[in-house]
């Protein structure tokens, strides 16, 4: 069964508005035609981003530009906007080819439904059809291969495109219970009564091994970010339309985007927003906010409102287990030089990730945090420090002149204990993420940029931050460390009571903690046992941060000391990681039984 007459009446599509009308018509139906909509978007994206040249002597194809309009005096004419003509004959032929392929390859009578719902064997068979029609070798991370247009015309799909194609094929066969399950970096199928069954149908990352048909239960149990501990999106047909719209890639090359594709994506996301189909889709809300920041539409909510709606959706529907809503917000603050709020949002993102275990397939979020910690934050703080120095020099030269607002803000951030506390909270979340994980996260590169970032804050500012450590965590820490480290902690309150004590004592403490130097017997008996220090009580108006990771607890005094001991911090951050991971491999190596954890030999 091909296209209906009501669908054919929308063609040819010659503008963004006409595409939006087609989507509005399909979204008004109980079952929007995923195949039709994906083919249309893929066709438009191909001729606006991949092959942005008007073909010559191709029947039925043309580039439609906007009608000429007379510009007002003194104003520049509007930029030319081209849109490919989407002809009915082309789309109908592609639609027929896909539906014929699926119906000809799958015999539903051989897979009777169980309890009125689809069987795992049928879902596996459909995924086999899509998988077997892909090219045997191609670069699977290339752009513009997420739509059914790419699948039909080039036999290429990316990872999420394969999952979407399987769902579209299930819709062609009338399987209404099969939908997409989406995390922040992966897609699979959910089916059965209330979507209780799951099945992998595609690959993830660099690994191409076949996991089709397997459930995602192991990944959820493993507490991997890739599966969001079960707090993933369970899509309906309208959310699957939102996925294909969010997946539009407007990039022509590394430096240029298609204005027409950006506008098309923005208009379609607003259509979905108005119909209420983005309420449970935090990442789509983040995409829409980014588009609004580029080109605001009159009468629409501002980007900041949309970012916070995405965070609210993650909290309300997904137990606050999603990281990217906070990353979107932090990036917005960063672009607008709001460093304090950016650090707070990055701290929120790290607070979410700290409850996961880092696994080898979480490389995408690892790269995200790596870039934030080792590129964005150091450069942002370095820029603030340069602006603050320029402001001081200007103040010395011209006592009666005021600095620029940017210089004033930079000076405020670096003199703000709360901003420093948020920076520490970010690193505490990363360190906590590493604890209990099968793969180390931190290395000496992280420590180098940590030292670089915190050194930009004055010692007096860092000293004003109150660090809270729970009693239970302190007791566990005492049991794990050596006698020397326990002795060092007993001496801690005596040093903290003297704020004017010079930094070398702090350095000696750090070296004793990290390098575990052996002191003489007479020195060992000098300090008498004393009770554990009480929890610090935050003073009114002072910045406060609670440490959850053992690494950050061990560096508590180093981070707030008046003088930075960079070598001690680096040793503390890296040496403990190696010891911890070595112990973990010896004691709990059998706990990691996921099939994708056994890929090390293949990747060599």
LUMKOLFI-959675 format. One record per residue (C-alpha): residue in one letter; x, z, y. Coordinates in steps of 0.001 Angstrom, whole numbers, plus 500000, padded with zeros to 6 digits. Last residue first. Layout:
aXZY...
***
This chain:
x543836519453495976x540067519440496610x539168518971492983x541227521963491855x539576524249494400x536018523284493629x534955526315491615x533067528087494435x530538525250494343x529287526507491007x528525529928492413x529986532761490335x531561535012492932x531185538511491491x533992538002488997x536631538295491723x535538541802492589x538490544101492049x541598541955491998x540356539362494471x539147542117496753x542441543930496784x544285540767497764x541659539991500436x542098543417501992x545872543348501944x545977539919503557x543402540842506197x545131544137506928x548344542272507661x546682539766510007x544760541820512570x547052544841512517x550188542765512737x548823540774515656x547661543908517453x551025545631516941x552935542625518247x550726542362521337x551086545954522501x548948545730525632x549502548460528209x546814550806529524x545502551222525995x541895550196525309x542621547603522642x545435549507520974x543400552696520660x540589551027518740x542830548763516676x542012550408513343x538333550398514186x538626546694514968x540051546013511535x537540548208509731x534587546287511111x531491547969512545x532708548832516049x530147549999518589x530646548978522222x530058550930525416x530505550053529076x530236552985531486x527250553439533828x526518556978532640x529228558180530298x529279557195526667x529871560146524343x532864559614522105x532197560623518510x534024563814517633x537633563675516450x538181564614512823x539248568249512302x542915569170512582x545706569223510043x549042570374511462x551491567862512887x555133568831512602x555341568637508823x555933564903508545x558673565003511142x560711567391509066x560257565158506042x561638562146507985x559240559325508868x558426556349506769x557203553428508742x553747552218507912x554176548873509687x550609548858510900x549706552448511683x553186553676512629x553783550646514799x550446551226516480x551153554908517079x554600554182518509x553068551634520841x550517554167522023x553308556628522703x555097553917524658x552015553607526927x552698556630529163x550428559693529041x548218559813532149x544956559940530222x546022563064528389x543162564113526098x543525560836524228x546974561898522988x545770565100521351x542691563317520026x544878560748518196x547257563107516406x544819563424513562x544550559646513484x548288559251513033x548296561732510169x545581559761508440x547637556582508958x550679558250507426x548726559611504471x547654556105503525x544393554422504335x541321553860502157x539906557402502071x540285557902505814x538443554645506490x535540555852504406x535381559011506541x535547557005509747x532763554690508589x530569557666507807x531278559235511195x530239556087513112x532691554510515533x531860554165519222x534258552558521687x533838553520525336x535230550940527738x536841552380530868x540366551933529480x539900548185529391x539235548109533139x542219550373533891x544452548129531788x543424545055533743x541681542317531806x543702539136531362x545538540777528467x542296540773526466x542227536985526274x545874536339525404x545906539096522807x542834537620521120x544397534165521436x547437535207519430x545368537192516920x543215534180516055x546308532084515446x547777534813513231x544999534433510700x541342535424510458x538671534137508089x539769534978504547x537684533533501682x535635535480499102x533947537602501733x533552541385501528x534880541870505033x535410538554506816x532092538684508659x533019542175509881x536130540741511529x534079538019513215x531488540537514419x534207542816515814x535706539843517650x532444539195519508x531874542893520181x535355543113521734x534508540282524132x531216541985524970x533082545204525796x535440543276528083x532459541859529949x530988545366530245x534265546721531634x533953544351534627x537151543757536632x537831540420534977x534239539314535547x534136540404539204x537347538576540114x535984535375538616x532666535825540429x534433536251543777x536543533166543146x533460531153542308x531586532422545386x534468531205547617x536738533730549310x535987535412552629x538187535070555690x539450537911557923x542524538842555923x543758535301555754x547088535184553908x546636538248551722x543011537355550987x543984533812550074x546560535132547659x543990537486546135x541426534687545783x543984532417544176x544794535177541693x541090535596540901x540696531847540422x543639531773538041x542215534736536103x538812533059535823x540464529891534531x542385531897531948x539141533602530948x537483530234530357x540535528808528623x540804531789526285x537014531809525604x536678528078524897x539766527430522792x540719530029520218x537612532196519991x534948529573520682x536706526820518761x537224529078515754x533617530266515974x532311526714515683x534916525731513085x533791528658510934x530165527622511459x530958524215509998x533264525543507260x530521527607505631x531004525769502332x534067527845501444x532178531104501706x532109533738504457x529781536590503566x526951537150506032x525933540238508016x528676539651510604x527210536249511470x524333537751513476x526523540101515512x528909537202516125x526075535206517700x525075538194519857x528694538573521029x528713534885521920x525574535555523961x527205538516525751x530374536514526440x528257533735527973x526331536269530054x529580537541531592x531123534098531989x528359532462533995x530442529379534768x527413527014534492x528845525204531482x529635528588529924x526098529878530482x524685526813528724x527240527128525922x526238530772525456x522574529803525158x523248527118522535x525521529507520625x522777532155520662x520246529725519178x522986528559516775x523403531760514783x520156532124512855x519439535314510866x517233536973513495x514701537827510785x513628534166510522x510132533932512007x510087536345514936x513792536685515684x514649533017515280x511561532028517281x512548534435520071x516034532904520184x514559529406520462x512187530574523187x515204532030525005x516880528630525027x513659527002526234x513333529405529168x516958528798530152x516397525045530077x513567525137532666x509961524755531574x508364521396532457x506533520330535622x509066517679536515x511398516531533725x514949517788534005x517745515302533188x520913516775531680x519708520385531547x516414519207530114x518278517417527327x520169520591526421x516901522551526417x515340519997524065x518244520331521649x517941524136521746x514222523911521036x515015521645518096x517494524258516852x514888527050516986x512174525226514961x509263527590514311x507370526902517553x508554523282517588x505336521775516185x503041523226518863x501483519931519972x503087520256523414x506508520822521847x506143517806519542x505349515593522538x508175517241524499x510526516412521631x509340512795521690x509939512438525446x513440513964525234x514445511829522252x513311508661523992x515109509624527205x518348510327525364x517963507096523408x517491505111526621x520474506734528319x522719505680525428x525720507970525342x529335507170526213x532646508986525679x533146509151521914x531225505921521367x527625504743521638x526337508289521181x522548508737521270x522239510289517778x518609510930516885x518585513821514382x516264515935516544x513606513210516244x514032513021512456x513768516807512209x510668516971514423x508972514509512071x509860516890509235x508327519668511317x505069517686511411x505123517141507630x505550520845506904x508946522472506865x510120525712505319x512899526643507726x515478529065506322x515516532852506149x516606532916502482x519969534600503121x520686531891505724x521489529271503038x524695527882504572x525450531306506032x526258532498502507x524765535782501408x525766535081497783x522179535774496742x520950532957498979x523583530591497615x522663531459494027x518961530970494707x519472527441496043x518005525869492911x519684523097490955x518060519677490635x520864517784492284x524179519613492252x526336516497491850x529793516779493269x530394515047496579x532293517810498357x533384517117501918x530469518905503578x527243519217501644x525751517062498922x522150516085498370x519064516837496295x519234520593495738x515966521974494432x513760524860495478x510625526403494022x508443528864495975x507002526300498366x503596528007498480x502823526614495002x505473524121494032x507983522416496239x510985523056498454x513673520418498849x517173520694500293x518870520494503694x522114521866505127x523782522905508375x521470525289510251x519229525790507238x516411523459506333x513988523317503417x512183520009503302x508807519396501715x507229518567498356x503625519810497968x502061516553499120x503416514434496298x501543511175496964x504193508814495609x505044507540499112x505226511187500246x507801511902497537x509830508940498783x509744510354502329x510935513697500950x513773511965499074x514747510033502210x514876513272504212x517241514872501704x519462511782501733x519472511718505539x520589515361505610x523791514400503779x524466511080505506x522889507839504395x524179504344503632x522516501494501744x523042499240504820x519651497684505603x517342499929503585x519283503204503943x520244502646507586x516607501933508464x515643504993506411x517425507114509018x520517509370509022x523239506723509143x523815506654512916x527180508467513011x529829508608510301x530113511699508136x529580509900504811x532472507471505174x531633504896502529x532117504394498823x529507503821496120x526842502485498414x523555504287497987x520815502998495676x521711505427492888x521227508474495126x517774507431496324x516534506772492779x518237509887491426x516487511982494097x513181510705492765x514141511678489197x515198515174490274x511864515722492015x510077514566488876x512131516878486640x511500519826488951x507776519397488485x505256518737491235x502200520940491611x498729521005490000x499665523689487503x502448521552486131x502137517953487191x502704515269484528x506104513562484728x505962510411482617x502693509438484299x504497509436487633x506559506373486690x509357506175489253x511491503087489849x508854500545490882x507007502966493123x510213503931494954x511595500437495452x508202499031496409x507771501743499068x511192500999500560x510834497196500591x507318497366501985x508427499496504928x511379497188505660x509098494120505634x506460495864507749x509094496941510286x510421493405510665x507005491738510837x505678494297513334x508365493653515925x510334496388517673x511489494876520973x514713496562521961x514797498642525152x516913498086528230x517146500338531290x518836499011534420x519774501748536869x517342502284539719x518167500597543012x520107502690545546x518233504130548474x518616503375552190x515570501204552388x513263501644549451x513922499779546251x511741496834545289x510849496944541656x511834494597538860x509901495153535623x511794497291533117x513918495496530531x512812494157527157x515576493054524832x514416490366522443x513823489802518750x511079487710517151x513367484968515905x517122485731516142x518799482916518064x521059485240520060x521443488954519407x521294491302522418x524379493481522104x524237497255521609x524937497102517905x525397500767517017x523892502584520016x520841500780521420x520203498234518662x520744500687515820x518919503544517538x515780501436518019x515735500314514388x516435503820513104x513639505269515221x511166502674513963x512262503009510338x511990506807510501x508477506601511935x507253504183509277x508757506089506347x507532509466507564x503929508267507774x502166511248509331x500094513103506725x497291515153508291x496988512610511098x497307513468514814x501092513339514446x500825509654513510x498916508735516662x501234510762518899x504237509077517265x502805505619517998x502063506634521591x505655507901522021x506978504528520810x504798502780523392x506030505078526151x509667504385525273x509180500670525702x508696497366523853x506922498302520637x505243495246519131x503200496707517607x500721499551518115x497899497675516327x499893497680513086x499259501413512688x495499501047512984x495620498065510638x497263500154507960x500839499582506873x501545498871503251x500000500000500000
***
